[in-house]
Amino acid sequence: MCAGMVSPAQAQSLNVLEESAPLDQTPLLIKDTPFQTPALTPTQSDLGGVGLLQMPTGRMTEEGMVSIGYNHNSEYQFYTLSLQVTPWFETTLRYTQVEDLLYSNKEEFSGDTKLADKGIDAKFRLWTENQWRPEVSVGLRDLGGTGLFDGEFVAATKRFSTDHYGAFDFTLGMGWGYFGTRDNISNPTCTVADRYCDRISSTTDNGGSIDYQRWFTGPAALFGGIEYQTPFAPLSFKLEYDGNDYSRDKPVLDAGIDMTPRTPWNIGAIYALNENFSLRVGYERGTTTTLGLTFASNFDTIKTPWIDTPIPALGDQQATDLNAVDWGNVTAELSDVAGYRTHQVYQDDDQGESVTLVAEQGKYRDRELAAERAAAVLANHLPSSVTQYQVIETQKNIPVKYTEISAQGYRDIATVQYFNPNIKDALLELPNDDPYDILDNEPIYDQFKPFNYNISPDLTQSIGNPESFYLYSITLEGDASYWLSSNLELSSSVSLNLLDNLDQLNSSLLEDGTNNYRVRTLIRAYIHDNDAYMDNLQLTWFGNYGKNWYQQIYGGYLETMFAGVGSEILYRRPHSNWAVGLDVNAISQRDPSSVFGLFGSDDAYGSDTKVLSQGTTGHLSLYYQTDFSFMEDFLIQLDVGQFLASDVGARLDVSKQYKSGVIIGAYASKTDMSAEEFGEGSFTKGFYMSIPFDTISLRPNNSRADISWQPITRDGGQKLDKRNELFEITDMVSPWYQRPNQN
């Protein structure tokens, strides 16, 4: 047999291997042989999430895969964001504009804004595919929405591959709710209890609540279909039998639109422009054309090649003693090469001659890489009599990481004195309480700069509001701080309003008649109605006690809407996956018509609008970085206490970090404020993304870009937006935000 040829028996074994491989891993196939057709990659449905067109499948995609989609037909516009959170869990956030309905019939409330629906989907894999068993998943659509598309399903998908004609994914599923209105099969859950036989027709008036009483109830339907990957890699087709007869869709019920299907079969095609972008077209219900596009990427594998300063080679022009060292040149090179902004340099002779740097790291998340580069600089400048280089990394002048580098150990690594040298061989991490004896001495070099400033743009946004589908504010934020002592900082930030559409935001009494403290819904008065405004002006004392206790005490204008005094303490051990904190604050709401003014009474803004002239807020906070095999690299934060509107309850924040360092998170607050008192949305919830700059820039940078979405801004379950958070300041004690890229 010629080299590169595959026998029929070998080809058959390759197909079996593909079918038995876990779908979250790349099948072990010979991709370059002329007989191997393109691999079938799961694609998105119209409403987001892996699926056919309208219906889901049992498939999951690769962990970390994010898909942003837009799909449009004559009744709906779908904006979707789907994320494969873990190999077994997929979630989708969806905004839908209904073409034929208005948000409200009251023009003074929402004008001509189209009805916007917010929905969250969840999908769980029950088991993976092998040679004989399909991949099976169970899912919930629109579980936290207003019920426009709510439904539940169980779906099984099996793949069959051919040598010459492409690959096929066959799906068979059963659906309830939006997936089951065709009612072509008896609901099996009805045999369990009578309450499953009929589906509650109404949903929570304010939306946002999880109506679990409706799950797997009422009419059911079988659905299914085929996804076909052609031998031509960019092109795939879909054929689907739809479980929905569209009789319960909102345009039908509220606008009298005829959405009656001429056929239960839907067909579609997807064309991949490249590995990230794809176009889609579908012909559905025998009446409707759907067009869309999808952008997909994987948070696990994002990595941008760096253009970086090279590590200097080991030289032989070191100073003869420390007095001869040009510290200005050394610290400048440390900043450029290793990212350490050096504040002080100390000399310590207790255990041989050593030099200690007190510095902040502003370039590398990977501290081992930073230490190696720092050692390269120091080895070229310091005399050979120095045996140890010590780096005390600080944040807000609090030591958070203490590293010792063996000078000789680094020289052995640089000159490759043994097999497979690694900078870890020369590093020793010391307890954070050890530096204090060193810091009591006089530094041999001091370039601590008490004044710092920064100017940066900031985007605040909200999606799906009654006044406008998208509300935003773009500001230019100037931030400055001055250290009055080693522990006491005076800081301030001022924002210049560049562009916003918050003039559309209603600042009068909300339509639903809720009468809570207006702690967030008055945001227009603070931002849009002022060309420039002061976000923050405060004094903060930072300190730590012993090994594991940290504290900040602060007072002043704490954020855009509130002034006050408060304190936060945190207990956090090095390399521990848990921490506990407590903050207590006395606050007063600021008067937006005055730079420094505060409201003197609760009705000072107006007789029909309550503001918080005096109040308290604070929380007991628990932090836990998971180490479960089925749930790795999650951070769970639970805050229990009193929120700004004097409501008492808890906020749960769950975030997932991927190998690149990208963090995706969601939070929800539930308090003693009822859904009726809260208003639309029922309770506060939101989503956010934190992207390390070094994954999208050409130069290393350990800062992050934060993007957040809050579906609707209300007053319940809202926290004080403090300038500093001890959990972030002490991150290097047990890294979360500064974890290095693992790719």
MISEMAR-977380 format. One line per 10 residues: number of its first residue (from 1); for each residue x, y, z of C-alpha. Coordinates in steps of 0.25 Angstrom, whole numbers. Example, Ala and Ser with C-alpha at 12.3 -4.5 7.8 and 13.67 -1.06 7.14 Angstrom:
2
1 = 49:-18:31  55:-4:29
% end
This chain:
743
1 = 0:0:0  5:14:-4  9:23:7  -3:32:12  -13:22:6  -24:17:16  -30:3:14  -45:1:16  -43:-6:29  -35:6:34
11 = -45:16:29  -56:8:37  -47:8:49  -46:23:48  -61:25:48  -63:17:60  -52:25:67  -59:38:64  -72:33:69  -66:28:82
21 = -58:40:85  -64:50:95  -70:62:87  -63:72:96  -49:67:91  -44:67:77  -46:53:70  -33:46:67  -34:46:52  -24:47:41
31 = -29:61:36  -19:62:25  -23:50:17  -30:52:4  -41:43:8  -45:50:21  -57:59:20  -57:72:29  -61:70:43  -75:74:47
41 = -75:85:57  -88:88:65  -94:101:61  -104:111:67  -120:111:66  -128:123:63  -130:127:77  -116:124:82  -110:111:88  -105:99:80
51 = -117:94:71  -123:92:58  -132:104:54  -143:106:64  -141:93:72  -129:90:81  -120:77:80  -113:68:90  -100:74:86  -90:82:94
61 = -78:90:88  -64:92:93  -62:97:107  -60:112:107  -67:114:93  -75:127:92  -84:130:81  -90:144:78  -102:144:68  -112:152:62
71 = -124:146:54  -136:153:48  -149:150:42  -162:157:40  -167:155:54  -154:155:63  -140:161:64  -131:152:73  -118:156:79  -112:145:86
81 = -99:141:94  -97:127:97  -85:121:105  -81:107:108  -78:109:122  -73:95:125  -73:83:117  -86:79:122  -93:93:124  -97:103:113
91 = -104:116:116  -110:126:106  -114:141:109  -124:146:99  -131:159:95  -142:159:86  -149:171:79  -163:167:75  -166:174:62  -181:176:63
101 = -183:180:78  -179:192:86  -172:192:99  -184:199:105  -197:205:100  -194:218:108  -186:227:99  -181:236:111  -174:224:117  -168:216:105
111 = -171:224:92  -170:216:80  -160:206:86  -162:192:81  -165:181:92  -152:176:97  -152:162:104  -140:157:112  -138:142:113  -128:132:119
121 = -126:118:115  -119:107:122  -115:93:116  -109:81:123  -102:69:117  -107:56:124  -97:47:117  -87:47:105  -87:40:92  -80:27:90
131 = -80:16:79  -94:12:82  -100:23:91  -104:37:86  -101:50:94  -113:54:102  -116:67:108  -127:74:116  -130:88:115  -139:100:119
141 = -142:112:110  -146:126:115  -145:121:130  -143:135:135  -152:143:125  -166:147:123  -170:134:117  -170:138:102  -161:126:98  -161:118:111
151 = -160:103:109  -153:90:113  -147:79:105  -139:66:105  -131:63:93  -122:52:88  -112:53:76  -104:43:69  -93:45:59  -90:37:46
161 = -78:40:37  -75:35:23  -62:35:16  -66:43:4  -80:49:6  -79:57:19  -84:55:33  -98:55:39  -104:58:53  -117:52:55
171 = -126:58:66  -138:53:73  -144:61:85  -157:63:93  -161:77:97  -171:84:106  -176:99:105  -170:106:93  -165:93:88  -177:85:90
181 = -189:93:85  -191:84:73  -196:74:83  -193:61:75  -190:52:87  -196:50:101  -188:57:112  -181:45:119  -180:54:132  -195:54:133
191 = -195:40:137  -187:44:149  -196:55:155  -209:62:150  -202:75:152  -193:72:140  -205:70:130  -208:85:128  -198:97:127  -201:109:135
201 = -203:120:124  -199:132:132  -185:136:136  -180:146:147  -185:160:144  -172:166:146  -164:156:139  -150:151:143  -155:141:153  -153:126:150
211 = -167:119:148  -162:105:151  -177:101:153  -178:101:138  -166:92:135  -170:79:127  -185:82:128  -196:83:118  -195:78:103  -183:71:98
221 = -177:69:84  -166:61:78  -156:68:69  -144:65:62  -135:67:50  -122:65:43  -110:74:42  -101:71:30  -87:75:28  -83:74:13
231 = -70:70:8  -68:85:5  -63:90:18  -70:104:19  -84:99:16  -94:91:24  -109:89:24  -120:86:34  -134:80:33  -143:80:44
241 = -157:75:49  -162:87:58  -169:83:71  -176:97:71  -188:101:64  -187:116:67  -201:117:72  -196:123:86  -186:133:80  -187:147:85
251 = -190:154:71  -201:144:69  -208:146:83  -206:161:85  -205:166:70  -213:157:62  -201:153:53  -204:140:45  -192:131:48  -199:118:44
261 = -189:108:38  -191:102:25  -182:91:28  -175:86:41  -162:85:33  -151:96:34  -139:96:25  -126:104:26  -111:106:22  -99:111:29
271 = -87:117:22  -74:119:30  -66:131:25  -55:127:34  -53:120:47  -60:131:54  -71:137:45  -82:129:39  -95:133:31  -108:126:32
281 = -121:126:24  -134:118:27  -147:116:21  -157:113:33  -172:109:34  -173:109:19  -175:124:20  -163:131:26  -149:134:23  -139:136:34
291 = -125:142:32  -114:143:42  -99:143:45  -91:137:57  -77:141:63  -71:130:70  -58:129:78  -52:121:90  -48:127:103  -39:116:106
301 = -30:117:94  -29:133:93  -15:137:92  -8:149:85  6:148:81  14:158:89  24:169:84  32:169:97  46:175:102  56:163:101
311 = 62:157:113  76:163:114  87:153:113  96:151:125  108:161:125  120:163:133  120:178:135  114:177:149  116:188:160  127:185:170
321 = 119:189:182  105:194:184  109:208:186  114:208:171  100:203:166  93:213:157  79:211:163  72:220:154  76:212:142  73:199:149
331 = 59:203:153  56:208:139  61:195:133  53:187:143  40:194:139  43:192:124  48:178:125  41:172:137  29:181:139  33:184:153
341 = 30:199:157  41:200:169  37:209:180  49:206:190  62:197:190  67:191:204  80:184:208  79:173:218  91:165:223  85:155:232
351 = 87:143:224  97:147:214  97:160:206  83:162:199  75:173:193  60:175:194  52:182:185  38:188:189  30:189:176  17:188:168
361 = 15:178:156  9:185:145  12:177:133  12:161:135  1:153:141  11:141:141  20:145:153  30:134:150  33:141:137  34:154:144
371 = 43:149:154  52:143:143  53:156:136  56:164:149  67:154:152  73:156:138  73:171:141  79:170:155  89:160:151  95:170:141
381 = 96:181:151  98:177:165  111:172:170  114:157:170  114:158:186  99:159:186  94:145:188  79:148:188  69:157:181  56:159:189
391 = 43:165:183  32:170:192  20:172:183  10:182:189  -4:187:185  -8:200:192  5:199:200  1:186:206  10:174:204  3:163:196
401 = 14:155:191  28:152:196  38:145:187  53:141:188  62:139:176  75:132:178  85:140:170  94:128:167  82:119:164  78:129:153
411 = 92:129:147  92:114:146  79:115:139  84:126:130  96:119:126  89:105:125  98:98:136  88:86:136  78:79:128  64:86:126
421 = 66:98:135  54:106:140  53:119:148  45:111:158  58:105:163  63:118:168  50:124:174  45:123:188  32:129:193  33:134:207
431 = 21:138:217  16:152:215  18:156:230  33:154:228  36:167:221  33:176:232  46:175:239  53:179:226  43:191:224  47:197:237
441 = 61:200:232  65:212:224  64:209:209  77:211:201  69:216:189  55:222:190  47:227:178  33:225:183  24:235:176  12:239:185
451 = 4:246:174  -2:237:163  -12:240:152  -19:233:141  -29:237:129  -37:226:123  -51:225:115  -63:218:122  -75:211:117  -88:209:125
461 = -99:202:118  -113:196:120  -120:187:110  -135:185:108  -141:197:115  -155:202:112  -150:216:108  -140:210:98  -134:196:95  -120:201:98
471 = -117:212:108  -102:216:109  -93:227:115  -78:229:110  -70:237:119  -55:241:120  -51:238:135  -39:245:141  -34:238:154  -23:243:163
481 = -18:239:177  -8:245:187  -1:237:198  -1:246:211  6:235:218  10:221:215  -4:216:220  -13:228:217  -18:232:202  -26:243:197
491 = -32:240:184  -42:245:175  -49:243:161  -56:252:152  -64:249:139  -66:257:127  -79:253:120  -76:251:105  -88:244:99  -100:237:104
501 = -115:235:101  -120:235:116  -129:247:113  -138:236:108  -138:230:122  -150:234:131  -146:240:144  -161:243:149  -169:233:157  -168:219:150
511 = -180:214:143  -182:202:152  -184:211:164  -173:205:172  -169:214:184  -155:210:188  -143:218:191  -138:223:178  -124:219:180  -121:215:165
521 = -133:219:156  -129:233:158  -116:231:150  -120:240:139  -120:252:149  -106:249:153  -100:246:139  -108:252:127  -112:265:134  -98:269:137
531 = -87:271:127  -76:267:137  -78:261:151  -69:256:163  -70:241:164  -61:240:177  -54:248:187  -49:241:199  -38:238:210  -35:223:211
541 = -26:217:222  -20:203:218  -14:193:227  -11:179:230  -9:171:243  0:159:244  -1:149:233  -15:149:228  -23:161:233  -26:173:224
551 = -34:186:226  -38:199:220  -45:210:226  -51:221:217  -59:234:217  -64:244:207  -71:244:194  -71:229:192  -77:228:178  -86:236:168
561 = -99:235:177  -94:233:191  -85:239:202  -82:233:215  -72:226:224  -69:212:225  -59:201:228  -56:187:222  -48:176:228  -43:163:220
571 = -37:150:225  -29:143:214  -18:132:215  -8:130:205  -11:120:194  -25:117:201  -37:116:192  -46:123:202  -47:137:209  -57:144:218
581 = -59:159:219  -68:169:225  -72:183:222  -80:193:229  -84:207:224  -92:219:228  -97:227:216  -105:239:211  -110:241:196  -103:252:189
591 = -111:263:183  -109:263:167  -111:278:166  -99:281:175  -84:276:174  -83:274:189  -98:275:194  -105:264:201  -120:262:202  -125:267:216
601 = -138:259:216  -144:247:209  -154:255:201  -144:266:197  -144:262:182  -159:263:181  -171:259:189  -174:247:180  -159:242:180  -152:236:192
611 = -137:238:194  -128:232:205  -124:244:213  -118:235:224  -116:220:224  -107:209:226  -102:197:217  -92:186:219  -90:171:216  -83:159:221
621 = -76:153:209  -71:139:207  -62:136:195  -59:122:190  -50:117:178  -55:104:174  -46:91:173  -57:81:169  -53:72:157  -67:75:151
631 = -66:90:154  -52:95:153  -48:110:152  -60:116:158  -61:127:168  -73:128:177  -76:140:185  -88:141:195  -91:155:201  -102:155:212
641 = -106:168:218  -114:181:216  -114:187:202  -115:202:198  -130:203:198  -131:198:213  -135:184:207  -129:172:214  -124:159:207  -113:153:199
651 = -106:154:186  -99:142:179  -88:144:169  -83:132:161  -71:134:151  -63:125:143  -49:127:138  -43:121:125  -29:117:122  -27:130:115
661 = -31:138:128  -44:143:122  -55:143:133  -70:142:131  -79:144:143  -94:146:147  -100:151:159  -114:152:166  -119:159:178  -131:154:186
671 = -136:162:197  -148:164:206  -153:174:195  -165:166:188  -166:165:173  -177:175:173  -169:185:182  -157:183:173  -164:185:160  -161:180:146
681 = -150:169:147  -155:164:160  -140:164:166  -127:170:162  -118:162:153  -107:164:143  -95:158:135  -81:163:133  -68:159:126  -54:162:130
691 = -43:162:119  -28:162:121  -22:173:112  -11:163:109  -20:154:102  -24:165:92  -12:174:91  2:172:85  9:176:98  8:169:112
701 = -1:176:121  -7:171:134  -19:180:134  -33:176:130  -45:182:122  -58:180:129  -71:179:122  -84:178:129  -99:176:126  -111:179:135
711 = -124:175:128  -131:186:135  -127:196:146  -136:196:158  -134:200:173  -135:187:180  -123:178:183  -113:189:180  -99:190:186  -90:202:189
721 = -80:204:178  -67:205:186  -55:210:180  -46:199:186  -49:185:189  -39:177:198  -42:164:191  -36:170:178  -25:178:185  -20:165:192
731 = -22:157:179  -7:152:179  -9:146:193  -17:135:186  -18:139:171  -31:139:163  -30:152:154  -15:151:152  -15:136:149  -5:134:137
741 = -10:130:123  -9:115:123  -9:113:108
% end
